[in-house]
Amino acid sequence: MKVEERLKELGIELPEATTPMGSYVNAVRTGNLLFMAGKGPGLPGKPLPVGKVGRDFSLEQANRLARDTGLSILGALKAELGDLDRVKRIVKVLGMVNATSEYGSHPEVINGCSDLFVEVFGEKGRHARSAVGMGSLPRGIPVEIEVIVELEDDAPPPSVAAAKPAAKRRTAPAPKAKAAPKAKAAKKKRI
């Protein structure tokens, strides 16, 4: 089954890819691996959730925020690839949870994202994973997740393929540096 069909079957509509908030891009490709920038649970039209898991958010709420983060990742992934069927597998997930110091259910929080990937991609969505607690995350968000994805083919993503190569400029050869005139030795005047 095509991934787009699977999304419709699950009643999932992917959000538009968000614009990076700094000097970075949503994804970098090397070979057949696509390294996705970290995303948080902010979805278009919804206020940015802020706070700590274990104090401001329950496990159930944080799990849902991790799922929302997964949706943001899938939206960015689709924008990069054009077609989610180009995903060969989700390779690695790093889930970061902004939690109180005594909190210990980080894996259960990040399951929200992991379970989404398996729902959408089936066995190709199973991945290696780390789920860790953080003292804080950017702008106070409760969850941030980054992903490494293996791609089916060697074709560059549309965002790269669409970029036109820079026009070759003809440049004149650099002018040769003129030798500095030799200074005439000052004649000593004899008295």
trRosetta pair geometry for C-beta under 8 A, 3 or more apart (Angstrom, degrees):
i j d omega theta_ij theta_ji phi_ij phi_ji
1 5 5.2 -118 179 84 94 124
1 6 5.4 111 120 -61 119 94
1 9 7.8 -9 170 -8 148 146
2 5 4.4 91 64 6 88 106
2 6 6.9 -153 96 -8 46 85
2 85 5.8 -49 -145 -74 79 126
3 6 5.4 -53 -149 35 36 115
3 7 6.4 41 152 -23 67 100
3 83 8.0 130 46 171 120 66
3 84 3.9 -105 95 98 154 115
3 85 5.3 -162 5 -67 107 67
3 87 7.2 72 -66 34 154 115
3 120 6.4 40 -153 170 95 91
3 121 6.8 -6 -111 -94 110 68
4 7 5.7 -48 -150 31 33 113
4 8 6.7 33 151 -16 63 102
4 84 6.8 145 -52 40 71 112
4 85 7.7 -54 -9 -37 88 101
5 8 5.7 -54 -153 36 34 111
5 9 6.3 37 149 -22 66 106
6 9 5.5 -52 -148 35 33 115
6 10 6.3 24 155 -11 66 108
6 119 7.9 159 162 143 114 67
6 120 5.9 124 117 -152 127 52
6 121 8.0 143 95 -72 163 29
7 10 5.9 -63 -148 44 29 105
7 12 4.6 -93 -161 71 80 102
7 13 7.6 109 159 -85 113 30
7 14 6.9 -40 -153 -33 148 98
7 84 7.9 92 -35 43 128 156
7 120 6.5 24 -78 -130 78 99
8 11 7.5 35 -178 -75 33 30
8 12 7.8 -94 -62 47 20 66
10 119 6.1 95 -110 154 147 118
10 120 7.1 -77 5 -88 159 69
12 71 7.1 -148 -163 -116 112 108
12 120 7.3 -60 50 -92 162 107
14 71 6.3 -171 -130 -171 63 82
14 74 5.3 -115 -122 110 120 104
14 75 4.3 166 167 -86 101 79
14 78 5.8 88 118 10 164 149
15 18 7.8 13 124 -43 119 85
15 43 5.4 -147 -74 -148 154 87
15 44 5.4 162 -154 10 116 103
15 71 6.0 79 5 138 101 103
15 72 6.0 -21 58 -100 127 60
15 75 4.4 -55 72 -71 66 159
16 44 6.2 44 37 -33 97 146
16 75 6.0 80 121 180 6 130
16 79 7.5 71 -169 -70 59 129
17 26 6.0 -5 -176 -108 126 165
17 75 5.1 -177 -72 131 57 90
17 76 4.2 104 -127 -102 102 59
17 78 7.5 -157 -52 64 105 79
17 79 3.7 -61 -22 -2 140 156
17 80 7.7 119 -96 -32 155 75
18 26 7.8 145 70 -97 64 118
18 39 7.3 133 37 -132 124 104
18 42 7.2 68 -85 90 156 109
18 44 7.9 -174 -83 -58 91 89
18 72 6.6 -7 -4 -160 116 110
18 75 7.8 72 -13 98 71 126
18 76 7.0 -45 31 -75 70 108
20 24 5.1 -146 -168 78 148 75
20 25 6.1 -114 -26 -116 150 20
20 26 6.1 -144 -52 -57 102 66
20 37 6.5 22 -104 84 111 172
24 37 5.8 126 134 -110 125 139
25 28 6.4 110 71 -61 116 81
25 37 6.8 -177 95 -37 42 130
26 36 6.8 -20 162 -149 70 73
26 37 5.3 -109 -144 22 34 115
26 76 4.6 -150 -174 -166 131 120
26 79 7.1 19 91 81 163 122
26 80 6.3 -146 100 -63 117 114
27 34 5.3 -1 -173 -178 123 101
27 35 6.6 152 -156 76 65 48
27 36 5.2 -26 -99 -103 90 58
27 37 6.7 -113 -65 -7 43 81
27 76 6.8 153 -38 149 108 106
27 77 7.4 103 -70 -104 144 55
27 80 4.6 11 33 -105 149 154
27 157 7.2 78 93 -22 133 169
28 34 7.5 158 79 -156 35 56
28 35 5.0 -15 61 58 86 103
29 33 7.0 159 -152 87 60 48
29 34 5.0 -25 -97 -101 82 73
29 35 7.6 -178 -84 17 30 72
29 151 7.6 -1 -135 -8 118 142
29 156 7.1 165 71 -139 155 72
29 157 6.3 170 -33 -11 144 111
29 160 7.3 -85 32 -25 131 149
30 33 5.6 -13 66 65 76 97
30 35 7.3 19 11 -9 99 110
32 88 7.2 14 164 10 121 141
32 150 5.7 32 130 -160 101 76
32 151 4.9 -140 -167 54 76 83
32 152 7.9 -169 -156 41 117 9
32 153 7.8 174 -121 85 104 14
32 154 6.8 -67 -82 -91 90 62
33 91 7.0 -29 -128 5 101 156
33 148 6.0 -10 -168 -174 108 100
33 149 7.1 144 -158 76 56 45
33 150 5.9 -34 -98 -99 66 60
33 151 7.4 -160 -80 4 16 88
34 77 7.6 112 115 -130 144 88
34 80 6.7 131 -162 128 142 148
34 81 7.7 -66 -71 -65 169 106
34 148 7.2 156 79 -159 49 51
34 149 4.5 -18 60 63 101 99
34 150 7.8 -178 17 -84 79 13
34 151 5.9 78 -20 -42 109 110
34 157 7.4 86 -109 -55 129 129
35 146 7.7 12 -179 171 77 112
35 148 5.5 -15 -105 -108 65 81
36 39 7.3 -35 149 -18 114 107
36 73 5.9 72 151 -150 157 98
36 76 6.4 116 -149 102 114 127
36 77 6.6 -42 -93 -76 135 90
36 146 5.9 180 89 -161 81 69
36 147 4.4 13 42 59 127 85
36 148 7.2 -153 16 -78 80 31
36 149 6.6 56 -26 -6 109 107
37 76 7.7 -99 48 165 90 160
37 146 6.6 -79 163 -119 21 104
38 94 7.8 -62 -98 83 99 106
38 96 7.5 -4 -143 21 133 125
38 144 4.7 29 174 169 120 110
38 145 6.6 156 -148 77 73 24
38 146 4.2 -57 -83 -63 69 100
39 69 5.5 152 105 -165 95 83
39 72 4.4 -173 165 108 140 122
39 73 5.1 -165 32 -69 144 76
39 76 6.6 -163 -72 -2 139 143
39 144 6.9 167 80 -152 28 68
39 145 6.1 -27 59 62 78 77
39 146 7.4 134 8 -86 67 54
40 48 7.6 36 114 -152 132 99
40 69 6.0 -72 -177 -111 22 106
40 72 7.3 0 71 57 36 166
40 137 7.2 142 -102 141 120 132
40 138 7.2 -123 -50 69 139 101
40 139 7.7 -107 -7 59 175 115
40 141 4.1 -27 -152 176 139 168
40 143 6.4 138 -145 85 68 63
40 144 5.1 -38 -84 -97 79 76
41 48 8.0 126 83 -153 77 61
41 49 5.5 -17 86 37 125 119
41 65 4.1 -41 -95 -169 160 86
41 66 7.3 -60 -81 -64 114 24
41 68 4.3 64 -151 89 89 118
41 69 4.7 -61 -78 -59 67 85
41 72 7.2 -164 -124 -10 26 135
41 141 6.3 165 29 -165 87 115
41 142 7.0 -8 12 54 135 90
41 143 5.5 66 -33 58 111 106
42 46 7.1 -175 -159 80 55 94
42 48 4.6 -18 -100 -111 113 83
42 49 7.4 -159 -78 18 63 71
42 72 7.2 68 67 -89 59 148
42 141 7.1 -84 -34 -107 95 130
43 46 4.7 38 68 29 89 124
43 68 5.6 -95 -40 -169 119 113
43 71 6.9 10 -99 91 118 126
43 72 6.7 -132 -89 -69 72 100
48 139 6.5 -34 151 136 147 133
48 141 6.7 -78 175 -89 101 95
49 57 7.5 58 170 -75 129 133
49 65 5.9 -99 66 -117 157 129
49 141 6.5 77 83 -138 74 71
49 142 5.9 -43 121 7 112 109
50 56 7.8 -23 113 121 52 164
50 139 6.6 -101 -100 138 113 77
50 140 3.7 39 -155 109 108 116
50 141 6.2 -66 -102 -82 61 38
50 142 7.3 158 -149 -35 22 80
51 55 6.8 -138 173 86 98 93
51 56 2.9 -81 168 83 136 159
51 57 5.9 136 97 -24 116 94
51 98 7.7 148 106 102 33 121
51 140 6.6 42 -39 161 30 105
51 142 5.8 -9 74 -69 66 108
52 55 4.4 33 80 38 107 114
52 56 5.4 106 48 14 56 101
52 57 7.3 -156 103 22 32 89
52 98 5.5 -109 -113 131 63 87
52 99 5.8 110 -173 -137 89 23
52 100 5.4 96 148 -52 134 70
52 103 7.9 -163 164 -25 100 146
52 142 6.7 150 -124 -115 17 89
53 56 7.5 -63 -75 57 25 75
53 57 4.8 -47 -107 71 62 106
53 59 7.5 75 -172 -92 109 46
53 62 4.3 45 -117 -91 122 147
53 97 5.4 -45 28 178 144 108
53 98 6.5 124 3 80 88 58
53 99 4.3 -42 66 -100 95 85
53 100 7.4 -125 85 1 54 74
53 103 6.0 103 103 -150 90 163
53 109 6.1 -5 -148 -98 164 147
53 142 5.2 107 -46 -167 89 113
53 143 7.6 62 -45 -60 128 86
54 57 7.6 8 2 66 36 68
54 99 5.0 70 4 -163 124 89
54 100 4.0 -115 96 20 129 108
54 102 7.1 176 175 73 148 77
54 103 3.7 -117 -55 -83 151 120
55 100 5.1 114 -34 -55 106 120
56 142 7.3 -137 78 -85 111 124
57 61 4.3 -132 -163 94 90 122
57 62 4.7 114 128 -59 126 87
57 65 6.9 -26 -158 -7 156 141
57 142 5.4 24 10 -126 150 162
58 61 4.7 96 49 9 75 101
58 62 6.9 -144 91 -3 38 89
59 62 5.8 -60 -145 41 28 109
59 63 6.1 34 155 -25 65 106
59 105 5.4 -28 -111 108 119 151
59 108 5.8 -3 -164 113 118 126
59 109 6.6 -117 -148 -77 68 77
60 63 5.7 -50 -146 32 29 115
60 64 6.7 28 153 -17 61 104
61 64 5.8 -56 -155 35 33 111
61 65 6.5 33 148 -19 66 105
62 65 5.4 -51 -147 36 37 114
62 66 6.5 41 151 -21 66 100
62 97 6.9 47 -176 -140 135 114
62 109 4.3 -43 128 -129 117 108
62 112 7.5 -160 123 -12 56 142
62 142 5.9 -119 -119 144 92 134
62 143 6.5 135 -165 -52 84 120
63 66 5.7 -51 -152 33 32 113
63 67 6.7 35 147 -19 62 101
63 108 6.6 -56 -83 145 113 76
63 109 5.6 -130 -77 -136 60 43
63 111 6.3 -19 -135 69 105 90
63 112 4.0 155 -180 -59 61 115
64 67 5.5 -49 -152 33 37 114
64 68 6.5 40 148 -19 66 101
64 112 6.1 -144 -67 -133 14 144
65 68 5.4 -47 -147 35 37 115
65 69 6.4 43 149 -23 64 101
65 109 7.9 -19 63 -169 96 99
65 112 7.0 86 61 89 44 165
65 142 5.6 38 115 74 164 120
65 143 5.0 148 120 15 110 132
66 69 5.4 -47 -150 33 35 116
66 70 6.6 43 147 -22 62 99
66 95 6.6 19 -136 -144 122 129
66 109 5.4 138 -38 156 139 72
66 110 5.4 -162 -148 -118 149 34
66 111 7.2 86 95 58 149 41
66 112 3.3 123 76 62 102 118
66 113 4.5 -96 160 -26 92 91
66 143 5.1 -131 -83 -163 71 163
66 145 6.7 94 -149 -46 80 135
67 70 5.4 -49 -154 32 36 116
67 71 6.8 40 146 -21 64 99
67 112 3.8 -97 -40 170 79 101
67 113 6.2 -161 -89 -71 36 47
67 115 7.3 -37 -96 67 102 100
67 116 5.1 137 -140 -51 80 129
68 71 5.5 -48 -154 30 37 115
68 72 6.8 40 147 -19 64 100
68 112 7.9 -10 8 145 60 131
69 72 5.5 -49 -154 33 37 114
69 73 6.5 40 147 -20 65 102
69 112 7.7 85 37 101 96 114
69 113 5.8 -45 79 -83 99 120
69 143 5.3 -113 -35 112 149 118
69 144 7.2 -176 -140 -128 144 25
69 145 4.8 114 137 18 132 118
70 73 5.4 -51 -149 34 35 114
70 74 6.4 35 153 -18 66 103
70 112 6.9 -158 -6 123 124 77
70 113 3.7 164 -61 -134 113 76
70 114 8.0 -134 -88 -22 140 25
70 116 4.1 131 115 67 155 147
70 117 6.3 -122 -153 -45 128 82
70 145 6.9 -14 -70 75 63 158
71 74 5.7 -52 -147 37 33 111
71 75 6.4 37 152 -21 64 103
71 116 7.0 -100 -54 -170 69 156
72 75 5.6 -52 -150 34 32 114
72 76 6.5 28 153 -14 64 105
73 76 5.8 -57 -150 40 31 108
73 77 6.1 35 151 -23 66 109
73 113 7.4 57 17 -150 139 117
73 145 6.4 -65 -51 96 137 112
73 147 5.6 84 -165 2 141 137
74 77 5.3 -51 -141 37 33 116
74 78 6.3 36 157 -20 65 102
74 84 7.2 13 -163 -108 92 135
74 116 7.7 -114 -32 141 133 122
74 120 6.8 -120 -109 -141 144 176
75 78 5.9 -52 -149 34 28 109
75 79 6.6 29 152 -18 62 106
76 79 5.6 -53 -149 36 34 113
76 80 6.4 32 152 -19 65 106
77 80 5.8 -57 -150 36 31 110
77 81 6.1 0 163 5 68 114
77 84 6.6 67 117 -108 110 90
77 87 7.2 24 168 -72 133 123
77 147 7.8 -36 -71 81 124 139
77 149 6.6 96 -130 -32 124 165
78 81 6.3 -69 -133 52 27 91
78 82 7.3 85 180 -94 59 4
78 83 7.7 56 -143 -75 73 7
78 84 5.5 -36 -94 -57 87 97
79 159 7.4 46 142 -54 79 122
80 157 4.7 -39 167 -157 75 150
80 158 7.6 157 167 41 30 81
80 159 5.9 -56 -134 3 56 126
81 84 6.5 112 81 -83 135 39
81 86 4.8 -160 -172 54 129 133
81 87 7.3 -77 -72 -50 176 78
81 151 7.3 -175 -113 -119 122 116
81 157 5.5 -80 -92 -126 44 97
81 158 7.2 82 167 4 15 93
82 86 7.6 59 62 -6 78 138
82 157 7.2 160 -7 -164 93 71
82 158 4.3 91 -48 -21 123 133
83 86 5.2 98 86 -18 89 101
84 87 5.7 -17 -178 -2 65 115
84 120 7.8 -65 161 161 146 120
85 152 7.6 -17 136 -6 65 149
86 151 5.4 -5 152 -153 95 93
86 152 5.1 -129 -159 26 53 106
86 153 6.5 -75 -144 24 97 96
86 155 7.9 -93 -133 60 134 108
87 90 7.1 7 -179 -55 125 66
87 121 6.3 -76 105 -115 134 132
87 124 6.4 123 122 146 98 131
87 149 5.7 -66 -131 -171 96 121
87 150 7.5 91 -167 75 60 56
87 151 6.8 -62 -109 -110 35 55
87 152 7.2 31 67 -26 11 94
88 124 6.7 -146 148 -147 33 120
88 149 7.9 133 42 168 72 76
88 150 4.4 -63 65 110 112 96
88 151 5.8 85 -5 152 101 9
88 152 4.6 151 -66 -73 91 61
89 121 7.4 134 -130 154 49 142
89 124 4.4 -129 -104 -160 68 75
89 125 7.6 -140 -153 -56 66 20
89 126 7.7 -36 -162 59 109 63
89 127 7.3 159 157 -87 93 83
89 149 7.5 -178 92 -156 40 62
89 150 5.0 14 51 48 79 112
90 93 6.8 16 160 -49 119 99
90 117 5.0 -14 -12 -175 164 140
90 121 6.4 145 -15 51 105 160
90 124 6.8 104 3 143 73 67
90 125 5.2 33 12 -145 124 45
90 126 7.3 162 62 64 100 19
90 127 4.2 -65 112 -65 97 128
90 147 6.3 -55 -151 -165 100 118
90 148 7.9 112 -172 80 58 52
90 149 5.9 -40 -114 -108 54 77
90 150 8.0 -155 -84 20 8 78
91 127 6.0 70 112 -138 12 101
91 128 6.8 -14 157 29 58 96
91 147 8.0 124 50 176 72 73
91 148 4.5 -56 68 102 113 97
91 149 6.3 178 6 -107 92 18
91 150 5.2 98 -52 -26 113 95
92 127 5.9 180 -87 176 18 111
92 128 4.9 -23 -106 72 76 96
92 129 6.9 163 -160 -84 57 43
92 130 8.0 14 -175 3 98 88
92 147 7.0 161 86 -155 57 48
92 148 4.2 24 46 38 98 112
93 110 7.0 151 130 175 125 122
93 113 6.4 167 -162 113 145 124
93 114 6.3 -157 48 -84 164 86
93 117 7.5 -147 -63 -11 138 157
93 127 5.2 94 -10 103 97 140
93 128 7.5 178 25 90 66 48
93 129 4.4 -7 63 -113 95 94
93 130 7.5 -164 97 35 60 56
93 145 6.3 -15 -168 -168 96 107
93 146 7.6 158 -155 84 50 44
93 147 5.4 -12 -104 -104 70 79
94 129 7.5 176 -81 -155 32 60
94 130 5.1 1 -122 59 71 102
94 132 7.7 -16 -171 15 84 107
94 145 6.8 161 83 -154 54 55
94 146 4.9 -3 55 57 103 90
94 147 7.7 -155 23 -71 69 37
95 106 7.1 157 106 169 109 94
95 109 7.1 173 153 97 134 94
95 110 3.2 112 106 -113 174 132
95 113 6.4 175 -94 39 122 137
95 114 8.0 -70 -42 -38 140 99
95 129 6.8 14 1 -173 105 107
95 130 6.9 -170 33 95 68 55
95 131 4.4 -7 69 -112 113 75
95 132 7.2 154 87 23 61 60
95 143 7.0 -25 -167 -160 90 98
95 144 7.9 156 -156 85 46 45
95 145 5.0 -11 -106 -106 69 93
96 132 5.8 -19 -112 70 65 87
96 133 7.9 105 -162 -138 61 11
96 134 5.0 32 -180 -25 104 129
96 137 6.2 139 119 -96 118 121
96 143 7.0 144 82 -159 60 49
96 144 4.6 -10 60 62 111 89
96 145 7.1 -168 22 -76 71 44
97 103 7.4 -118 122 116 126 138
97 106 4.6 -159 20 -126 140 90
97 109 5.1 87 -100 76 136 156
97 110 7.0 -108 -52 -48 110 93
97 131 6.9 32 -15 180 115 86
97 132 7.1 -174 24 93 82 37
97 133 5.3 -43 73 -108 95 58
97 134 6.5 164 74 17 39 83
97 142 6.9 -4 -156 163 66 72
97 143 5.9 -12 -108 -104 62 74
98 134 5.3 -43 -93 75 56 100
98 135 7.7 -13 -141 109 72 18
98 136 5.9 29 -133 -144 111 29
98 137 4.2 -103 -61 1 119 106
98 140 7.1 146 160 -170 168 43
98 141 6.5 142 -1 96 140 49
98 142 4.9 -123 52 -137 104 38
98 143 7.0 -117 12 -55 85 34
98 144 7.9 68 -31 -4 97 91
99 103 3.6 -104 166 62 126 149
99 106 6.7 -114 -13 -80 152 91
99 109 8.0 -148 -70 -25 125 159
99 133 4.6 -71 46 -139 118 106
99 134 7.2 104 20 46 73 53
99 142 7.9 69 -68 -161 62 83
100 103 4.8 113 57 -27 75 104
101 135 7.7 17 -82 -107 83 80
103 106 7.2 101 128 -52 102 79
103 133 6.1 155 81 -116 103 138
104 133 7.9 -60 -101 -45 36 139
105 108 4.4 -34 176 37 98 119
105 109 6.2 111 118 -27 83 89
106 109 5.6 -54 -152 31 36 114
106 110 6.4 22 158 -10 69 108
106 131 4.3 163 133 141 99 101
106 132 6.1 26 173 -126 160 4
106 133 5.2 -121 -71 -56 133 79
107 110 6.0 -63 -146 43 33 103
107 111 6.5 54 151 -41 64 95
107 131 4.4 148 -88 59 53 151
108 111 5.4 -31 -154 6 35 124
109 112 6.6 -40 170 3 45 109
109 131 6.9 153 60 -167 89 127
109 143 6.6 -160 156 -98 120 121
110 113 5.7 -44 -171 35 64 107
110 114 6.1 60 135 -17 80 107
110 129 6.8 162 130 175 137 132
110 131 4.1 -144 13 -110 144 119
110 143 7.7 163 -89 -146 69 119
110 145 7.0 138 -134 -99 97 117
111 114 5.2 -59 -136 47 40 112
111 115 5.5 43 164 -24 75 107
112 115 6.3 -52 -141 35 18 108
112 116 6.8 22 153 -20 55 107
113 116 5.6 -56 -154 32 32 114
113 117 6.6 31 153 -19 66 103
113 145 5.3 147 -94 -113 171 169
114 117 5.9 -55 -153 33 33 110
114 118 6.6 27 153 -13 66 105
114 125 8.0 133 -173 150 54 98
114 127 7.0 -135 -129 46 91 102
114 129 6.3 -27 -90 -79 128 159
115 118 5.8 -57 -150 39 34 109
115 119 6.3 39 151 -23 67 105
116 119 5.6 -54 -149 35 32 114
116 120 6.2 20 158 -12 67 110
117 120 6.0 -60 -144 42 29 105
117 121 5.8 -19 174 24 68 114
117 125 3.7 170 142 -167 79 108
117 126 7.8 163 111 -61 109 25
117 127 6.7 -11 113 -5 154 122
118 121 6.8 -70 -119 59 22 78
118 122 6.9 32 -170 -140 58 12
118 123 7.9 32 -140 -84 82 22
118 125 4.2 -171 -85 95 36 124
118 126 6.0 50 -97 -67 101 68
119 125 7.3 -68 32 82 38 172
120 125 6.0 123 64 -85 76 143
121 124 4.2 -98 160 81 111 94
121 125 3.3 140 62 -53 106 95
122 125 6.1 128 54 8 26 102
123 126 5.8 -33 -163 6 50 113
127 147 7.9 -41 -158 -143 169 93
134 137 5.6 88 91 -61 144 85
134 144 8.0 2 11 32 154 109
136 140 7.0 -49 -159 -102 94 51
137 140 7.0 84 69 -156 74 8
137 141 5.0 -73 101 65 122 79
137 142 7.2 144 37 -118 136 3
137 143 7.4 -103 10 29 174 2
137 144 5.1 177 -155 -15 135 119
138 141 6.3 7 75 17 67 107
138 144 7.1 76 27 -74 96 143
141 144 6.3 95 92 -57 125 89
155 161 7.2 -4 171 -65 91 137
156 160 4.0 -92 161 85 124 125
156 161 4.8 155 83 -55 103 85
157 160 5.2 87 61 12 75 99
157 161 6.9 -153 96 -4 33 93
158 161 5.4 -59 -130 46 35 108
158 162 5.5 36 168 -25 71 110
159 162 6.3 -47 -136 33 20 110
159 163 7.3 31 153 -32 51 100
160 163 5.9 -48 -161 15 36 114
